């Protein structure tokens, strides 16, 4: 017996269902599931059908799920041939087993027993069970090893993703091929700790830095500049000197400038007096051409010295990649120190030349300043080397990043191969696979033998008789029945003539009768199967609904476990009362299945049936309880917010159906309930636009929370105003239920 469905993922509306996330009661022998159309009932039945037919649903081949039986054993999508005898009636069964355009294939059931064939069948069945048990053990062992290595893959891939910042979507499907290559080559690609550190720094550099201009490395020698300075300092001007000017440099410079201002003039520019006739001649003799040439030479050398200074701007360390910043900072401090020393030496040479300008007629020896030219050139070379390496990384940024990632992942793959004994594990798994394949071949041989025996035991004519018995129970008469054709196919007749234009209800009834007959196949002893019936009263009128209920109740009472799902509240109440007879023995459970909205995602929810749903015979009370609950405590995370428009519509249809018993639609009846035209328009918009949202565009058009609050409040206040006594009684029922 199935105890629970522990999880369902990627299976239609079941995106990520987990039994442990809920407060669900375990499945019992009898289980009733209520839900509206498109809520997930058929999808749930398809999980069971996967175990019945031994394969995944064609539309959901990526689905995963797991069920747990009453012994605690668990089976997932990889164990579909394992031990449950399950029979499912749903739309897939109808589609796969009955073709309405042609005759129905005969039903094969066991007729008169042939003793010898029966003994062979029982012996083969025992052998099949033993083989399956052994196959299960092999499969479990293989699965455990696979799960262990897969978990290791997942953990290692997660570690890589968290270490390498640039690959957030990295998972085991990316890591596994690298491991397989490393394992196949047998050549480990392990890195030293230092190499791994360097590669990590290289890969995790998230920003590509611009190139940096290197510093010009042409530096003039202090020694050479010192020699040039000494030459000029030793040079003296040839002139007829004026002693007073020679001994007073400031006066000499003042006079020299004054001479330039008074060339070709007879009067003083300062006092206006007449200049002595021989004054300019004497001054020109003192400030001779040689004198002027010397001063120009000094000025030129001073300019050259200024240009020879180490004048450059160092870029901010933040412009460098992180791995270069510390080294750049240290080298930059050294360079600044050497540059300052170098420029200070030049300044001393300039000072000597400035002194020489004041003593053009004297020669003297200068004190040589410190010469750190080579040290400065070395410091510049160090800085430029860092800049070149930075620029090389920028030029090769993407390639180096990819190379670093490859080296690191190959390193981790080598670690994985060693730590997980990956090659040895592959050998073990290959051996298990071979053993499993051999067991499956033997199982196939035994199953073929069993099928041959069962084919000999089939009696399609008696199968037809049994279907007709069920159809009579289903419809309450024998108007519709089937006959066997000459080629042992079934033909449908109505009132003794060929049936035409079968209604959907009639088709559903015939399919269900066929299904019930299949429960009596030799492969499905009636006391053994787990039966799941999905919406058996779809498209049936009220009269046939009761026949169907009685039919199911009388036929399925002996099954190991029964699941019934329905959207019909009247049928739900009938089955609920039947199952409640079993409840004293704690053999029945009741559930509600809904399609809820979480953000932009629709998700299926399976919960315990609410007390009101079980207590009352009318869905009306349940609808009122949901609306009243939301109105009293409105929340934007209310789990039924997505279906709230549908709740409002169904409640209004029920209330107005008995309160305004006229032949009119909801819009006309609503005028009798909501007097305010604007508010009535909002209610109609709410239920019309949002309650029929099966198409994708409509499902994306979701009502605002404020609109939900306003409409629900308006509807309940209108009901209270229309019939306060009725409203109060509904509230009292809610209180008494709690």
DRENVEX-308428 format. One record per residue (C-alpha): y, x, z. Coordinates in pm, whole numbers, plus 50000, padded with zeros to 5 digits. Layout:
N
YXZ...
***
This chain:
738
500005000050000503485012749915505625018350223508935027050061510665041249755512095072949903514435080449613515435070749257517825090849040519045087448680517055055448627519415029748478521755016048741519905035749008522065067048993521155083049329519285058349550517875072849872515865051950117516835074650409520525066150351519895029650440518555008950729515854992750518512684979050668509524993750519507754973450253505124949450390502274930950221504724904550096508174914949975510934892549837513984906649656517034885349571519744895949330521884882449051521374890748688522124927248598521854937448964518894961048914515794939548975514144947648642514984984548678513284984649018510184968548866510184995548599509675022148866506445004248963505464999948598505725037548539502805041548781500925013348609501125027448256501115064248360504325074548184508095073348219510155045748062511225055347708514895049347787514905070348107512795101148040515045122048269514575098248562513115110348891511695089149171509285091149462507265065349654505505068649988502335049950081501305037450424499455070050495502625090550449501505105350115504265108049854504045105449475506755111749218507235109948841504785138848798501975119248972501995087848758498215087548719497715088249093496125063949317497955030449300496435000849119499724984649018500344955148787503924946048691505204914848522508634920248369510384919848032508704952947938505274937747996506144908047774507554930247501504634954147510501794929047526502784897847334504064895146980505334859946924505514863346549501714868246525498584859846716498184873147069495564899847117492454887747311492274893847685489324914847791487724904748120484284910248268481804882348190478094880148267477054912148433474604934448259472814951848547472244984448368475814986448234477174977248575475205005048746476475029848487479995017048538479835020748916478365055948892481005066448638483745051048855482565071049157482485102748949485965094748818487295090649173485815124049280487285141748980490675125949044490595137349404489815173049297492485171049026494965158949287494195188949507494685212949215497875195149111499245195549467498525232849501500215239949168503155217649254503635234849593503785268849424506125255649156508375239249413508505271249619509515292449321511925265349196513605263849537513895301649527515455299349180517895273049304518845293149613519365325449417521375307649147523525291649416524085325849572525135339749233527475310249173529155315749510529455353349450530695352749092533845331749104534055325448731530795305948682531035274348897528375255648695525775283148713522345270248814518675279048794518445269348426520845298148355519175322748591515545316148503515655330948146517085363748281514305365948539511695359448271513085387548051513215412148342509705402248447508355405348091509855439848029508795453048368511945474148379514075466948688517835467948644518785475549002522295488249084523455511049362525705495749626528695513749479527865501749125527425466249246530765467849429532545480749117530985453848895531895426549143535505438149148535555439248769534035404748725535965386748996539315398148853540495363748760543775373148591544305395348289547285418248362549795429648095549775465247969552055490448151554225516547973553275551948079555935576148209557245602647963555615635148066558155659747908559825676748206562095707448166561335737348383563595743148685563125780348627564465778248269567375756548376568125781248654568265809948402570665790448179572875783348479572875819748588573945830748239577035808348249577855817948605577825854848504580165848348210583975853548266586925841348059589175866447876592895857947922596355869748038596075854948378598665840648604597725853048949598975822149131596805799848916593855823148938593905822349316594415784549342591755764949146593295731249222596685742249104595085758248800593335725948702596545706048762598515730348548595905730248274596145692548241599945694148257599955719647972598055695447752600605668247827603635690447740602485705647412605435706047162607815691447421611105706547553611565686147867609355679948170607545646448163607745644848537611375653548625613025652948281614405688148320614435713248035611305734648022611695772948022611395786547670608445809447746606545786447988604035772247740603415806547591602525820447934600255790748009598505793647673597875830147743596335821048079594265791647946592905810347649590365798447390587715818647568588595800747889588305766847722585015776147556583605786247891584565753148048583065733947757579855753847790579715745948161580295708548097577615708547830575085725048060575975700748339575325672048098571995687947998571055691848361571865655248430569685645248136566925668148262566585648748586563355629148634564815594748572562245566548536561345533548705557935529248864556395494548810555555473149112552015478649240551325441049206551295445848828548115466448858544555453648897543515453149259541115482349225543995505049112546655494149360545795516649657545475547649441548685538749257550525533949584549435568349712550215585749382553555567849358554645580649699553765616249595555585612149262558725598949434558685628849668558275654049385560895636649174563385637449461562735674649514563025681449141566325662649108567695679549422567065713549263568955702448950571805689549167572055724249324572345740048978575045714848886576915723449207576885760349109578325751448769581025730248931581905760349144581995782148831584525758448675586865766848962586205804348920586115810148544587345846148579584665855848834580945862748800578535855549089574815851549155573405817249233570685809749487567605797949299566535763049411562825754249469560875750349143558355721349167558165715048793554375718648778553895696549085556075669248929554205671648597550905668648785552145638048979553285621548654549915629148496548125612648791550275581448765549845579948387546075583148425546065552448652548235533948400545925543448113542875531148303544745499048382545625494648013542055501847908540855474248138543425450447993542335459347637538675454447725539165427647991536835400447859534205424747735534135443748065534045411548262531055399048060529365433048087529825433048465528385397848491525365407748282524675438748489525005419648818522755390848712520145415248580520325433048916519765400549105516995390748864515245423748940515595416649312514175381749258511165394549063510375418749344511135396549645509385365349512506435384049353507325364849040504815380648803501945374149045503105338049092503115332148714499535344448692498505320748972500255291248807498645298848471495235299048637495945265748809497125250748478493885260748308491845245348588493915213348573493525211048194489775214648229489655187348494491775164348276489405169547983486485160148204488405130148335489135119447978485435121147894484515100048196487325075048127486175071347766482655063847891484045037848134486155022047858483115019147634481145002047910484014978347989484374969447621480734958747618481334937447926484334918747780484254881747689487484871347514486474834447490486204831547867489514850147884491094822747672489664795947899491174813548200494614815748037494494778447965493624771248326496694790948433498914773848174497834740048306498744750848660502024764948534503174734848333501324708248528499554696448209497444709747924499944702747647500274739747563497134760847539495524787947331492404789447117490414819046991490474825146617487554837546410488674873646452488904868846830492684866446842494554839947032496394811446866498964789747049498864751747004500954723547144499474688647163496524700046949498674713246662500064747846589502954755146823506314762346664509734770546799508564779447147511364779047403512134809847610510684791847913507444784547730507174820147608507764832447962505074808948095502474820447839503294856847907502944851048280499614833048239498414862348028499564886048300497744866548571494564867048365494914904848330494714906948708491104896348671490214925148441487314945748562489774974448615491864952848849489854935149113492094907049241491924918549603492974954149514496174955249307499794958949405501594931849205505314931849117506654900048953510214901948823512074868848777509074846648686511264815248663513744829148411514684802148156512544775348333513774740748424513594728048782510284709748736508494740348603510044761148880507924743349143504794746248932505404783448899505904787549272502694769049352500834788549086501974822149226501304812549585497744801049518496874830049288498364860749455497474853749813494624879049810496484908649662496904941149854500684939149820503104915349646506684921149529508694891949387512254895049262514434865849151518004855549076517204818449126518234808149476516044777149479512984797749387514064823749644514014796949916510534785049817509064820049826511054828350141509424799450329505984809950204506534845950311507934835150648504564819950725503334855850710506234869350913504614861451247502084888051154504954910851044503604911250692506734901950495510124917450422513244904150250515814923950051519084919749865519714940049550523284943449419525324962849166528214978449355531154999349241531945033849383535095046549214534385046748839530595045148889528395014048917525475019749152522544998449261522234989849630519034977549797519624963950149518034941150404518614904850316521634892350515520754867450793522734839550623520754844250304517544839050499518804811850727520224786550484518674767850196521844771349994523444801649836526714784249909526674794550278525974830350186528854831349936531204816550194530164842850451530984871350212534414857550122535224849050483534194883850597536464900350339539384877150419539154884250791538904921950752539954932350399539104968350317539554987849997536145004050055534414970150096531034975949933531094942649745534614946949609533254952249259531454918349255534164899649443535394880949129531844868649069531554857649433534784837849405533694821349079530254811149209531694798149534534334777349354531744762949116529554752949411532384738249621534064719749334530684708049207530234684749504533904680849600535204671849254532184655449081533744650548740532604661748398535064690248362535194727748365536284750448646539854752348516540344714348525538654710648863540704738549015543844717248971542414694149240542074723349480544944747849422548184728949373550504758449316550424764948940551274802048965548684808349235546114787949042546794809348738546134840748940542814826649065541714817048712542694851148575540764867748857537504848848800537694847548418538654883648347536674901748612533534881348683531964885648336532044923248312528814933348144530564950847855531944985747907535614977147835535534948848086533744969048350536564994348336539154966648388538884964748766541114942148984543574957949223542764955949593545944936449663544954910949396541524907049559543114899949897545584874849755543004854949557540354853149832542944842250086544314815749847540844801449775539814799050141543134784050248542854758549967539314748950079540494746050439543404724050334541174702550112538454697650370539254712950706536284697850881533894712050621535594745950647535334746051027531624737651012531054766650776532824789651022530764775951310527584783951121528774819651078529474822851450526144807451549524354831251315525854861751483
***
